[in-house]
Amino acid sequence: MKKEGIPEKEYLFDKPRNVKILFVSFYASLAILLGLEFLVKKHAYFPWEEWPEFYAVYGFVACVVLVLVAKYILRPLMKRREDYYD
């Protein structure tokens, strides 16, 4: 809410230019890290750990599975009727 005579405070990510810089830096660091994975020698215990980008794919799939489990299994268990506390 804006009061008369008091300028509204401007935050860092209110400017689209700052948000664009942040996204570019995130994507650049992602590209650098994914590129470095091809240069680093892995000491794998299992053969599939040597596949390129295995850990990135594994982390993404694990995150998606966690979201789906939370949405379709845990939410119905924890959900209460709308008038539960009345």
PyMOL Python script that loads the backbone (N, CA, C, O; Angstrom):
from pymol import cmd

cmd.read_pdbstr("""\
ATOM      1  N   MET A   1       0.837  -1.155   0.000  1.00  0.00           N
ATOM      2  CA  MET A   1       0.000   0.000   0.000  1.00  0.00           C
ATOM      3  C   MET A   1       0.897   1.237   0.000  1.00  0.00           C
ATOM      4  O   MET A   1       1.833   1.333   0.794  1.00  0.00           O
ATOM      5  N   LYS A   2       0.608   2.171  -0.885  1.00  0.00           N
ATOM      6  CA  LYS A   2       1.422   3.370  -1.023  1.00  0.00           C
ATOM      7  C   LYS A   2       0.797   4.512  -0.235  1.00  0.00           C
ATOM      8  O   LYS A   2      -0.382   4.821  -0.405  1.00  0.00           O
ATOM      9  N   LYS A   3       1.588   5.134   0.625  1.00  0.00           N
ATOM     10  CA  LYS A   3       1.116   6.271   1.399  1.00  0.00           C
ATOM     11  C   LYS A   3       1.511   7.555   0.690  1.00  0.00           C
ATOM     12  O   LYS A   3       2.485   7.591  -0.061  1.00  0.00           O
ATOM     13  N   GLU A   4       0.749   8.597   0.935  1.00  0.00           N
ATOM     14  CA  GLU A   4       1.022   9.870   0.276  1.00  0.00           C
ATOM     15  C   GLU A   4       2.328  10.467   0.768  1.00  0.00           C
ATOM     16  O   GLU A   4       2.587  10.515   1.971  1.00  0.00           O
ATOM     17  N   GLY A   5       3.151  10.921  -0.174  1.00  0.00           N
ATOM     18  CA  GLY A   5       4.395  11.581   0.159  1.00  0.00           C
ATOM     19  C   GLY A   5       5.554  10.651   0.445  1.00  0.00           C
ATOM     20  O   GLY A   5       6.696  11.103   0.516  1.00  0.00           O
ATOM     21  N   ILE A   6       5.293   9.354   0.613  1.00  0.00           N
ATOM     22  CA  ILE A   6       6.363   8.393   0.892  1.00  0.00           C
ATOM     23  C   ILE A   6       6.586   7.543  -0.358  1.00  0.00           C
ATOM     24  O   ILE A   6       5.677   6.842  -0.802  1.00  0.00           O
ATOM     25  N   PRO A   7       7.785   7.603  -0.922  1.00  0.00           N
ATOM     26  CA  PRO A   7       8.028   6.788  -2.116  1.00  0.00           C
ATOM     27  C   PRO A   7       8.036   5.296  -1.763  1.00  0.00           C
ATOM     28  O   PRO A   7       8.490   4.896  -0.691  1.00  0.00           O
ATOM     29  N   GLU A   8       7.523   4.490  -2.692  1.00  0.00           N
ATOM     30  CA  GLU A   8       7.480   3.047  -2.464  1.00  0.00           C
ATOM     31  C   GLU A   8       8.888   2.476  -2.578  1.00  0.00           C
ATOM     32  O   GLU A   8       9.637   2.839  -3.485  1.00  0.00           O
ATOM     33  N   LYS A   9       9.246   1.585  -1.661  1.00  0.00           N
ATOM     34  CA  LYS A   9      10.576   0.997  -1.647  1.00  0.00           C
ATOM     35  C   LYS A   9      10.756   0.092  -2.865  1.00  0.00           C
ATOM     36  O   LYS A   9       9.870  -0.693  -3.201  1.00  0.00           O
ATOM     37  N   GLU A  10      11.896   0.209  -3.515  1.00  0.00           N
ATOM     38  CA  GLU A  10      12.184  -0.601  -4.697  1.00  0.00           C
ATOM     39  C   GLU A  10      13.170  -1.700  -4.311  1.00  0.00           C
ATOM     40  O   GLU A  10      14.215  -1.440  -3.715  1.00  0.00           O
ATOM     41  N   TYR A  11      12.818  -2.912  -4.659  1.00  0.00           N
ATOM     42  CA  TYR A  11      13.646  -4.059  -4.315  1.00  0.00           C
ATOM     43  C   TYR A  11      14.526  -4.454  -5.500  1.00  0.00           C
ATOM     44  O   TYR A  11      14.332  -3.985  -6.622  1.00  0.00           O
ATOM     45  N   LEU A  12      15.484  -5.314  -5.227  1.00  0.00           N
ATOM     46  CA  LEU A  12      16.475  -5.701  -6.224  1.00  0.00           C
ATOM     47  C   LEU A  12      15.845  -6.356  -7.447  1.00  0.00           C
ATOM     48  O   LEU A  12      16.236  -6.051  -8.574  1.00  0.00           O
ATOM     49  N   PHE A  13      14.882  -7.244  -7.251  1.00  0.00           N
ATOM     50  CA  PHE A  13      14.313  -7.994  -8.365  1.00  0.00           C
ATOM     51  C   PHE A  13      13.061  -7.350  -8.937  1.00  0.00           C
ATOM     52  O   PHE A  13      12.339  -7.991  -9.701  1.00  0.00           O
ATOM     53  N   ASP A  14      12.786  -6.109  -8.590  1.00  0.00           N
ATOM     54  CA  ASP A  14      11.688  -5.374  -9.211  1.00  0.00           C
ATOM     55  C   ASP A  14      12.055  -4.938 -10.625  1.00  0.00           C
ATOM     56  O   ASP A  14      11.176  -4.723 -11.459  1.00  0.00           O
ATOM     57  N   LYS A  15      13.333  -4.809 -10.892  1.00  0.00           N
ATOM     58  CA  LYS A  15      13.786  -4.381 -12.219  1.00  0.00           C
ATOM     59  C   LYS A  15      13.983  -5.611 -13.105  1.00  0.00           C
ATOM     60  O   LYS A  15      14.700  -6.536 -12.722  1.00  0.00           O
ATOM     61  N   PRO A  16      13.359  -5.634 -14.277  1.00  0.00           N
ATOM     62  CA  PRO A  16      13.519  -6.785 -15.182  1.00  0.00           C
ATOM     63  C   PRO A  16      14.968  -7.024 -15.598  1.00  0.00           C
ATOM     64  O   PRO A  16      15.349  -8.163 -15.869  1.00  0.00           O
ATOM     65  N   ARG A  17      15.769  -5.984 -15.652  1.00  0.00           N
ATOM     66  CA  ARG A  17      17.180  -6.136 -16.035  1.00  0.00           C
ATOM     67  C   ARG A  17      17.918  -7.018 -15.016  1.00  0.00           C
ATOM     68  O   ARG A  17      18.724  -7.864 -15.401  1.00  0.00           O
ATOM     69  N   ASN A  18      17.648  -6.825 -13.734  1.00  0.00           N
ATOM     70  CA  ASN A  18      18.305  -7.623 -12.699  1.00  0.00           C
ATOM     71  C   ASN A  18      17.871  -9.090 -12.757  1.00  0.00           C
ATOM     72  O   ASN A  18      18.679  -9.992 -12.531  1.00  0.00           O
ATOM     73  N   VAL A  19      16.600  -9.319 -13.059  1.00  0.00           N
ATOM     74  CA  VAL A  19      16.105 -10.688 -13.174  1.00  0.00           C
ATOM     75  C   VAL A  19      16.763 -11.373 -14.368  1.00  0.00           C
ATOM     76  O   VAL A  19      17.136 -12.543 -14.287  1.00  0.00           O
ATOM     77  N   LYS A  20      16.906 -10.651 -15.471  1.00  0.00           N
ATOM     78  CA  LYS A  20      17.548 -11.213 -16.657  1.00  0.00           C
ATOM     79  C   LYS A  20      19.009 -11.568 -16.361  1.00  0.00           C
ATOM     80  O   LYS A  20      19.480 -12.630 -16.770  1.00  0.00           O
ATOM     81  N   ILE A  21      19.722 -10.700 -15.664  1.00  0.00           N
ATOM     82  CA  ILE A  21      21.110 -10.976 -15.293  1.00  0.00           C
ATOM     83  C   ILE A  21      21.187 -12.235 -14.427  1.00  0.00           C
ATOM     84  O   ILE A  21      22.085 -13.057 -14.609  1.00  0.00           O
ATOM     85  N   LEU A  22      20.267 -12.385 -13.503  1.00  0.00           N
ATOM     86  CA  LEU A  22      20.244 -13.560 -12.628  1.00  0.00           C
ATOM     87  C   LEU A  22      20.039 -14.843 -13.432  1.00  0.00           C
ATOM     88  O   LEU A  22      20.751 -15.826 -13.227  1.00  0.00           O
ATOM     89  N   PHE A  23      19.057 -14.834 -14.357  1.00  0.00           N
ATOM     90  CA  PHE A  23      18.804 -16.022 -15.172  1.00  0.00           C
ATOM     91  C   PHE A  23      19.988 -16.350 -16.071  1.00  0.00           C
ATOM     92  O   PHE A  23      20.345 -17.518 -16.220  1.00  0.00           O
ATOM     93  N   VAL A  24      20.598 -15.340 -16.667  1.00  0.00           N
ATOM     94  CA  VAL A  24      21.760 -15.580 -17.523  1.00  0.00           C
ATOM     95  C   VAL A  24      22.894 -16.193 -16.708  1.00  0.00           C
ATOM     96  O   VAL A  24      23.566 -17.110 -17.179  1.00  0.00           O
ATOM     97  N   SER A  25      23.113 -15.698 -15.496  1.00  0.00           N
ATOM     98  CA  SER A  25      24.182 -16.261 -14.660  1.00  0.00           C
ATOM     99  C   SER A  25      23.858 -17.692 -14.233  1.00  0.00           C
ATOM    100  O   SER A  25      24.760 -18.527 -14.165  1.00  0.00           O
ATOM    101  N   PHE A  26      22.592 -17.994 -13.943  1.00  0.00           N
ATOM    102  CA  PHE A  26      22.203 -19.369 -13.608  1.00  0.00           C
ATOM    103  C   PHE A  26      22.438 -20.316 -14.785  1.00  0.00           C
ATOM    104  O   PHE A  26      22.994 -21.401 -14.617  1.00  0.00           O
ATOM    105  N   TYR A  27      22.010 -19.897 -15.974  1.00  0.00           N
ATOM    106  CA  TYR A  27      22.186 -20.752 -17.150  1.00  0.00           C
ATOM    107  C   TYR A  27      23.653 -20.914 -17.511  1.00  0.00           C
ATOM    108  O   TYR A  27      24.068 -21.992 -17.937  1.00  0.00           O
ATOM    109  N   ALA A  28      24.440 -19.866 -17.348  1.00  0.00           N
ATOM    110  CA  ALA A  28      25.873 -19.961 -17.634  1.00  0.00           C
ATOM    111  C   ALA A  28      26.555 -20.925 -16.662  1.00  0.00           C
ATOM    112  O   ALA A  28      27.374 -21.746 -17.074  1.00  0.00           O
ATOM    113  N   SER A  29      26.220 -20.829 -15.375  1.00  0.00           N
ATOM    114  CA  SER A  29      26.822 -21.749 -14.408  1.00  0.00           C
ATOM    115  C   SER A  29      26.370 -23.185 -14.658  1.00  0.00           C
ATOM    116  O   SER A  29      27.151 -24.117 -14.470  1.00  0.00           O
ATOM    117  N   LEU A  30      25.118 -23.374 -15.080  1.00  0.00           N
ATOM    118  CA  LEU A  30      24.640 -24.711 -15.427  1.00  0.00           C
ATOM    119  C   LEU A  30      25.430 -25.281 -16.594  1.00  0.00           C
ATOM    120  O   LEU A  30      25.852 -26.437 -16.551  1.00  0.00           O
ATOM    121  N   ALA A  31      25.635 -24.483 -17.635  1.00  0.00           N
ATOM    122  CA  ALA A  31      26.383 -24.951 -18.801  1.00  0.00           C
ATOM    123  C   ALA A  31      27.832 -25.283 -18.434  1.00  0.00           C
ATOM    124  O   ALA A  31      28.383 -26.279 -18.903  1.00  0.00           O
ATOM    125  N   ILE A  32      28.439 -24.450 -17.601  1.00  0.00           N
ATOM    126  CA  ILE A  32      29.825 -24.694 -17.184  1.00  0.00           C
ATOM    127  C   ILE A  32      29.927 -25.986 -16.375  1.00  0.00           C
ATOM    128  O   ILE A  32      30.824 -26.796 -16.610  1.00  0.00           O
ATOM    129  N   LEU A  33      29.020 -26.181 -15.432  1.00  0.00           N
ATOM    130  CA  LEU A  33      29.062 -27.391 -14.604  1.00  0.00           C
ATOM    131  C   LEU A  33      28.780 -28.652 -15.412  1.00  0.00           C
ATOM    132  O   LEU A  33      29.415 -29.684 -15.195  1.00  0.00           O
ATOM    133  N   LEU A  34      27.834 -28.576 -16.341  1.00  0.00           N
ATOM    134  CA  LEU A  34      27.555 -29.745 -17.172  1.00  0.00           C
ATOM    135  C   LEU A  34      28.724 -30.043 -18.106  1.00  0.00           C
ATOM    136  O   LEU A  34      29.007 -31.208 -18.386  1.00  0.00           O
ATOM    137  N   GLY A  35      29.398 -29.017 -18.585  1.00  0.00           N
ATOM    138  CA  GLY A  35      30.575 -29.216 -19.422  1.00  0.00           C
ATOM    139  C   GLY A  35      31.736 -29.797 -18.639  1.00  0.00           C
ATOM    140  O   GLY A  35      32.475 -30.637 -19.152  1.00  0.00           O
ATOM    141  N   LEU A  36      31.904 -29.356 -17.404  1.00  0.00           N
ATOM    142  CA  LEU A  36      32.993 -29.878 -16.575  1.00  0.00           C
ATOM    143  C   LEU A  36      32.813 -31.351 -16.226  1.00  0.00           C
ATOM    144  O   LEU A  36      33.783 -32.058 -15.954  1.00  0.00           O
ATOM    145  N   GLU A  37      31.581 -31.799 -16.235  1.00  0.00           N
ATOM    146  CA  GLU A  37      31.345 -33.205 -15.882  1.00  0.00           C
ATOM    147  C   GLU A  37      32.013 -34.149 -16.879  1.00  0.00           C
ATOM    148  O   GLU A  37      32.383 -35.266 -16.518  1.00  0.00           O
ATOM    149  N   PHE A  38      32.170 -33.715 -18.124  1.00  0.00           N
ATOM    150  CA  PHE A  38      32.835 -34.564 -19.113  1.00  0.00           C
ATOM    151  C   PHE A  38      34.343 -34.615 -18.885  1.00  0.00           C
ATOM    152  O   PHE A  38      35.003 -35.539 -19.360  1.00  0.00           O
ATOM    153  N   LEU A  39      34.895 -33.646 -18.171  1.00  0.00           N
ATOM    154  CA  LEU A  39      36.335 -33.589 -17.956  1.00  0.00           C
ATOM    155  C   LEU A  39      36.787 -34.266 -16.663  1.00  0.00           C
ATOM    156  O   LEU A  39      37.966 -34.585 -16.510  1.00  0.00           O
ATOM    157  N   VAL A  40      35.871 -34.483 -15.746  1.00  0.00           N
ATOM    158  CA  VAL A  40      36.212 -35.033 -14.439  1.00  0.00           C
ATOM    159  C   VAL A  40      36.137 -36.557 -14.486  1.00  0.00           C
ATOM    160  O   VAL A  40      35.165 -37.124 -14.985  1.00  0.00           O
ATOM    161  N   LYS A  41      37.165 -37.208 -13.965  1.00  0.00           N
ATOM    162  CA  LYS A  41      37.184 -38.672 -13.897  1.00  0.00           C
ATOM    163  C   LYS A  41      36.326 -39.118 -12.721  1.00  0.00           C
ATOM    164  O   LYS A  41      36.527 -38.680 -11.588  1.00  0.00           O
ATOM    165  N   LYS A  42      35.373 -39.990 -13.001  1.00  0.00           N
ATOM    166  CA  LYS A  42      34.466 -40.466 -11.961  1.00  0.00           C
ATOM    167  C   LYS A  42      34.961 -41.799 -11.411  1.00  0.00           C
ATOM    168  O   LYS A  42      35.485 -42.633 -12.150  1.00  0.00           O
ATOM    169  N   HIS A  43      34.791 -41.986 -10.129  1.00  0.00           N
ATOM    170  CA  HIS A  43      35.109 -43.250  -9.483  1.00  0.00           C
ATOM    171  C   HIS A  43      33.783 -43.899  -9.094  1.00  0.00           C
ATOM    172  O   HIS A  43      33.326 -43.790  -7.956  1.00  0.00           O
ATOM    173  N   ALA A  44      33.186 -44.566 -10.055  1.00  0.00           N
ATOM    174  CA  ALA A  44      31.840 -45.094  -9.879  1.00  0.00           C
ATOM    175  C   ALA A  44      31.872 -46.501  -9.275  1.00  0.00           C
ATOM    176  O   ALA A  44      32.772 -47.296  -9.542  1.00  0.00           O
ATOM    177  N   TYR A  45      30.875 -46.772  -8.466  1.00  0.00           N
ATOM    178  CA  TYR A  45      30.687 -48.115  -7.918  1.00  0.00           C
ATOM    179  C   TYR A  45      29.836 -48.966  -8.855  1.00  0.00           C
ATOM    180  O   TYR A  45      30.008 -50.183  -8.931  1.00  0.00           O
ATOM    181  N   PHE A  46      28.908 -48.310  -9.572  1.00  0.00           N
ATOM    182  CA  PHE A  46      28.001 -49.013 -10.473  1.00  0.00           C
ATOM    183  C   PHE A  46      28.205 -48.489 -11.894  1.00  0.00           C
ATOM    184  O   PHE A  46      28.578 -47.330 -12.076  1.00  0.00           O
ATOM    185  N   PRO A  47      27.967 -49.321 -12.892  1.00  0.00           N
ATOM    186  CA  PRO A  47      28.215 -48.909 -14.278  1.00  0.00           C
ATOM    187  C   PRO A  47      27.379 -47.703 -14.725  1.00  0.00           C
ATOM    188  O   PRO A  47      27.866 -46.872 -15.492  1.00  0.00           O
ATOM    189  N   TRP A  48      26.132 -47.597 -14.258  1.00  0.00           N
ATOM    190  CA  TRP A  48      25.289 -46.490 -14.698  1.00  0.00           C
ATOM    191  C   TRP A  48      25.741 -45.138 -14.140  1.00  0.00           C
ATOM    192  O   TRP A  48      25.326 -44.096 -14.648  1.00  0.00           O
ATOM    193  N   GLU A  49      26.568 -45.141 -13.125  1.00  0.00           N
ATOM    194  CA  GLU A  49      27.088 -43.879 -12.599  1.00  0.00           C
ATOM    195  C   GLU A  49      28.084 -43.225 -13.552  1.00  0.00           C
ATOM    196  O   GLU A  49      28.384 -42.039 -13.419  1.00  0.00           O
ATOM    197  N   GLU A  50      28.589 -43.984 -14.501  1.00  0.00           N
ATOM    198  CA  GLU A  50      29.527 -43.436 -15.472  1.00  0.00           C
ATOM    199  C   GLU A  50      28.837 -42.805 -16.674  1.00  0.00           C
ATOM    200  O   GLU A  50      29.500 -42.171 -17.495  1.00  0.00           O
ATOM    201  N   TRP A  51      27.519 -42.963 -16.798  1.00  0.00           N
ATOM    202  CA  TRP A  51      26.798 -42.352 -17.912  1.00  0.00           C
ATOM    203  C   TRP A  51      26.929 -40.831 -17.817  1.00  0.00           C
ATOM    204  O   TRP A  51      26.959 -40.276 -16.719  1.00  0.00           O
ATOM    205  N   PRO A  52      27.005 -40.165 -18.960  1.00  0.00           N
ATOM    206  CA  PRO A  52      27.099 -38.703 -18.914  1.00  0.00           C
ATOM    207  C   PRO A  52      25.822 -38.095 -18.320  1.00  0.00           C
ATOM    208  O   PRO A  52      24.708 -38.512 -18.640  1.00  0.00           O
ATOM    209  N   GLU A  53      26.009 -37.133 -17.476  1.00  0.00           N
ATOM    210  CA  GLU A  53      24.915 -36.385 -16.830  1.00  0.00           C
ATOM    211  C   GLU A  53      23.988 -37.272 -16.002  1.00  0.00           C
ATOM    212  O   GLU A  53      22.816 -36.936 -15.832  1.00  0.00           O
ATOM    213  N   PHE A  54      24.484 -38.395 -15.484  1.00  0.00           N
ATOM    214  CA  PHE A  54      23.652 -39.302 -14.696  1.00  0.00           C
ATOM    215  C   PHE A  54      23.087 -38.612 -13.456  1.00  0.00           C
ATOM    216  O   PHE A  54      21.899 -38.734 -13.158  1.00  0.00           O
ATOM    217  N   TYR A  55      23.935 -37.893 -12.741  1.00  0.00           N
ATOM    218  CA  TYR A  55      23.486 -37.297 -11.479  1.00  0.00           C
ATOM    219  C   TYR A  55      22.492 -36.159 -11.700  1.00  0.00           C
ATOM    220  O   TYR A  55      21.610 -35.947 -10.868  1.00  0.00           O
ATOM    221  N   ALA A  56      22.618 -35.433 -12.791  1.00  0.00           N
ATOM    222  CA  ALA A  56      21.652 -34.378 -13.100  1.00  0.00           C
ATOM    223  C   ALA A  56      20.281 -34.980 -13.402  1.00  0.00           C
ATOM    224  O   ALA A  56      19.262 -34.488 -12.917  1.00  0.00           O
ATOM    225  N   VAL A  57      20.259 -36.034 -14.194  1.00  0.00           N
ATOM    226  CA  VAL A  57      18.996 -36.696 -14.531  1.00  0.00           C
ATOM    227  C   VAL A  57      18.407 -37.370 -13.294  1.00  0.00           C
ATOM    228  O   VAL A  57      17.200 -37.301 -13.063  1.00  0.00           O
ATOM    229  N   TYR A  58      19.251 -38.017 -12.506  1.00  0.00           N
ATOM    230  CA  TYR A  58      18.789 -38.685 -11.292  1.00  0.00           C
ATOM    231  C   TYR A  58      18.162 -37.677 -10.318  1.00  0.00           C
ATOM    232  O   TYR A  58      17.106 -37.944  -9.743  1.00  0.00           O
ATOM    233  N   GLY A  59      18.801 -36.541 -10.138  1.00  0.00           N
ATOM    234  CA  GLY A  59      18.257 -35.514  -9.250  1.00  0.00           C
ATOM    235  C   GLY A  59      16.943 -34.954  -9.752  1.00  0.00           C
ATOM    236  O   GLY A  59      16.028 -34.721  -8.963  1.00  0.00           O
ATOM    237  N   PHE A  60      16.835 -34.731 -11.064  1.00  0.00           N
ATOM    238  CA  PHE A  60      15.588 -34.208 -11.628  1.00  0.00           C
ATOM    239  C   PHE A  60      14.453 -35.212 -11.458  1.00  0.00           C
ATOM    240  O   PHE A  60      13.353 -34.842 -11.048  1.00  0.00           O
ATOM    241  N   VAL A  61      14.714 -36.474 -11.769  1.00  0.00           N
ATOM    242  CA  VAL A  61      13.684 -37.509 -11.642  1.00  0.00           C
ATOM    243  C   VAL A  61      13.269 -37.672 -10.176  1.00  0.00           C
ATOM    244  O   VAL A  61      12.085 -37.834  -9.883  1.00  0.00           O
ATOM    245  N   ALA A  62      14.231 -37.632  -9.264  1.00  0.00           N
ATOM    246  CA  ALA A  62      13.908 -37.751  -7.838  1.00  0.00           C
ATOM    247  C   ALA A  62      13.035 -36.590  -7.376  1.00  0.00           C
ATOM    248  O   ALA A  62      12.114 -36.788  -6.583  1.00  0.00           O
ATOM    249  N   CYS A  63      13.311 -35.395  -7.856  1.00  0.00           N
ATOM    250  CA  CYS A  63      12.508 -34.224  -7.487  1.00  0.00           C
ATOM    251  C   CYS A  63      11.076 -34.357  -8.009  1.00  0.00           C
ATOM    252  O   CYS A  63      10.123 -34.065  -7.287  1.00  0.00           O
ATOM    253  N   VAL A  64      10.926 -34.792  -9.246  1.00  0.00           N
ATOM    254  CA  VAL A  64       9.591 -34.973  -9.824  1.00  0.00           C
ATOM    255  C   VAL A  64       8.821 -36.043  -9.060  1.00  0.00           C
ATOM    256  O   VAL A  64       7.632 -35.877  -8.791  1.00  0.00           O
ATOM    257  N   VAL A  65       9.484 -37.131  -8.712  1.00  0.00           N
ATOM    258  CA  VAL A  65       8.823 -38.199  -7.956  1.00  0.00           C
ATOM    259  C   VAL A  65       8.375 -37.692  -6.585  1.00  0.00           C
ATOM    260  O   VAL A  65       7.273 -38.012  -6.139  1.00  0.00           O
ATOM    261  N   LEU A  66       9.216 -36.908  -5.915  1.00  0.00           N
ATOM    262  CA  LEU A  66       8.831 -36.360  -4.611  1.00  0.00           C
ATOM    263  C   LEU A  66       7.600 -35.467  -4.710  1.00  0.00           C
ATOM    264  O   LEU A  66       6.714 -35.536  -3.858  1.00  0.00           O
ATOM    265  N   VAL A  67       7.540 -34.644  -5.727  1.00  0.00           N
ATOM    266  CA  VAL A  67       6.380 -33.763  -5.910  1.00  0.00           C
ATOM    267  C   VAL A  67       5.128 -34.575  -6.183  1.00  0.00           C
ATOM    268  O   VAL A  67       4.074 -34.292  -5.614  1.00  0.00           O
ATOM    269  N   LEU A  68       5.222 -35.574  -7.038  1.00  0.00           N
ATOM    270  CA  LEU A  68       4.052 -36.394  -7.353  1.00  0.00           C
ATOM    271  C   LEU A  68       3.576 -37.203  -6.149  1.00  0.00           C
ATOM    272  O   LEU A  68       2.371 -37.331  -5.929  1.00  0.00           O
ATOM    273  N   VAL A  69       4.496 -37.743  -5.379  1.00  0.00           N
ATOM    274  CA  VAL A  69       4.118 -38.486  -4.167  1.00  0.00           C
ATOM    275  C   VAL A  69       3.436 -37.555  -3.175  1.00  0.00           C
ATOM    276  O   VAL A  69       2.433 -37.920  -2.563  1.00  0.00           O
ATOM    277  N   ALA A  70       3.977 -36.362  -3.019  1.00  0.00           N
ATOM    278  CA  ALA A  70       3.375 -35.410  -2.087  1.00  0.00           C
ATOM    279  C   ALA A  70       1.981 -34.994  -2.544  1.00  0.00           C
ATOM    280  O   ALA A  70       1.082 -34.812  -1.724  1.00  0.00           O
ATOM    281  N   LYS A  71       1.807 -34.846  -3.837  1.00  0.00           N
ATOM    282  CA  LYS A  71       0.523 -34.369  -4.346  1.00  0.00           C
ATOM    283  C   LYS A  71      -0.551 -35.446  -4.336  1.00  0.00           C
ATOM    284  O   LYS A  71      -1.681 -35.193  -3.919  1.00  0.00           O
ATOM    285  N   TYR A  72      -0.206 -36.647  -4.791  1.00  0.00           N
ATOM    286  CA  TYR A  72      -1.232 -37.668  -4.984  1.00  0.00           C
ATOM    287  C   TYR A  72      -1.324 -38.700  -3.864  1.00  0.00           C
ATOM    288  O   TYR A  72      -2.319 -39.420  -3.787  1.00  0.00           O
ATOM    289  N   ILE A  73      -0.335 -38.795  -3.008  1.00  0.00           N
ATOM    290  CA  ILE A  73      -0.397 -39.775  -1.919  1.00  0.00           C
ATOM    291  C   ILE A  73      -0.499 -39.086  -0.559  1.00  0.00           C
ATOM    292  O   ILE A  73      -1.397 -39.392   0.226  1.00  0.00           O
ATOM    293  N   LEU A  74       0.416 -38.158  -0.280  1.00  0.00           N
ATOM    294  CA  LEU A  74       0.429 -37.536   1.041  1.00  0.00           C
ATOM    295  C   LEU A  74      -0.681 -36.496   1.224  1.00  0.00           C
ATOM    296  O   LEU A  74      -1.241 -36.379   2.314  1.00  0.00           O
ATOM    297  N   ARG A  75      -1.000 -35.750   0.180  1.00  0.00           N
ATOM    298  CA  ARG A  75      -2.031 -34.722   0.317  1.00  0.00           C
ATOM    299  C   ARG A  75      -3.390 -35.320   0.681  1.00  0.00           C
ATOM    300  O   ARG A  75      -4.038 -34.811   1.595  1.00  0.00           O
ATOM    301  N   PRO A  76      -3.854 -36.380   0.006  1.00  0.00           N
ATOM    302  CA  PRO A  76      -5.137 -36.955   0.427  1.00  0.00           C
ATOM    303  C   PRO A  76      -5.114 -37.500   1.855  1.00  0.00           C
ATOM    304  O   PRO A  76      -6.145 -37.501   2.528  1.00  0.00           O
ATOM    305  N   LEU A  77      -3.961 -37.960   2.323  1.00  0.00           N
ATOM    306  CA  LEU A  77      -3.888 -38.460   3.696  1.00  0.00           C
ATOM    307  C   LEU A  77      -3.982 -37.339   4.718  1.00  0.00           C
ATOM    308  O   LEU A  77      -4.574 -37.514   5.783  1.00  0.00           O
ATOM    309  N   MET A  78      -3.397 -36.182   4.397  1.00  0.00           N
ATOM    310  CA  MET A  78      -3.331 -35.071   5.347  1.00  0.00           C
ATOM    311  C   MET A  78      -4.481 -34.078   5.205  1.00  0.00           C
ATOM    312  O   MET A  78      -4.729 -33.292   6.120  1.00  0.00           O
ATOM    313  N   LYS A  79      -5.171 -34.099   4.097  1.00  0.00           N
ATOM    314  CA  LYS A  79      -6.221 -33.123   3.818  1.00  0.00           C
ATOM    315  C   LYS A  79      -7.422 -33.335   4.733  1.00  0.00           C
ATOM    316  O   LYS A  79      -7.822 -34.466   5.010  1.00  0.00           O
ATOM    317  N   ARG A  80      -7.980 -32.237   5.188  1.00  0.00           N
ATOM    318  CA  ARG A  80      -9.164 -32.275   6.039  1.00  0.00           C
ATOM    319  C   ARG A  80     -10.310 -31.533   5.365  1.00  0.00           C
ATOM    320  O   ARG A  80     -10.102 -30.752   4.436  1.00  0.00           O
ATOM    321  N   ARG A  81     -11.515 -31.789   5.843  1.00  0.00           N
ATOM    322  CA  ARG A  81     -12.678 -31.083   5.310  1.00  0.00           C
ATOM    323  C   ARG A  81     -12.515 -29.579   5.562  1.00  0.00           C
ATOM    324  O   ARG A  81     -11.772 -29.155   6.447  1.00  0.00           O
ATOM    325  N   GLU A  82     -13.228 -28.795   4.762  1.00  0.00           N
ATOM    326  CA  GLU A  82     -13.116 -27.354   4.888  1.00  0.00           C
ATOM    327  C   GLU A  82     -13.629 -26.863   6.246  1.00  0.00           C
ATOM    328  O   GLU A  82     -13.107 -25.884   6.778  1.00  0.00           O
ATOM    329  N   ASP A  83     -14.630 -27.517   6.807  1.00  0.00           N
ATOM    330  CA  ASP A  83     -15.186 -27.101   8.088  1.00  0.00           C
ATOM    331  C   ASP A  83     -14.643 -27.917   9.261  1.00  0.00           C
ATOM    332  O   ASP A  83     -15.315 -28.037  10.286  1.00  0.00           O
ATOM    333  N   TYR A  84     -13.457 -28.471   9.130  1.00  0.00           N
ATOM    334  CA  TYR A  84     -12.867 -29.360  10.147  1.00  0.00           C
ATOM    335  C   TYR A  84     -12.702 -28.651  11.490  1.00  0.00           C
ATOM    336  O   TYR A  84     -12.960 -29.252  12.533  1.00  0.00           O
ATOM    337  N   TYR A  85     -12.278 -27.385  11.486  1.00  0.00           N
ATOM    338  CA  TYR A  85     -12.003 -26.691  12.736  1.00  0.00           C
ATOM    339  C   TYR A  85     -13.207 -25.890  13.258  1.00  0.00           C
ATOM    340  O   TYR A  85     -13.091 -25.193  14.266  1.00  0.00           O
ATOM    341  N   ASP A  86     -14.339 -25.981  12.592  1.00  0.00           N
ATOM    342  CA  ASP A  86     -15.535 -25.238  13.055  1.00  0.00           C
ATOM    343  C   ASP A  86     -16.225 -25.932  14.198  1.00  0.00           C
ATOM    344  O   ASP A  86     -17.238 -25.441  14.697  1.00  0.00           O
TER     345      ASP A  86
END
""", "prot")
cmd.dss("prot")
cmd.show_as("cartoon", "prot")
cmd.util.cbc("prot")
cmd.orient("prot")
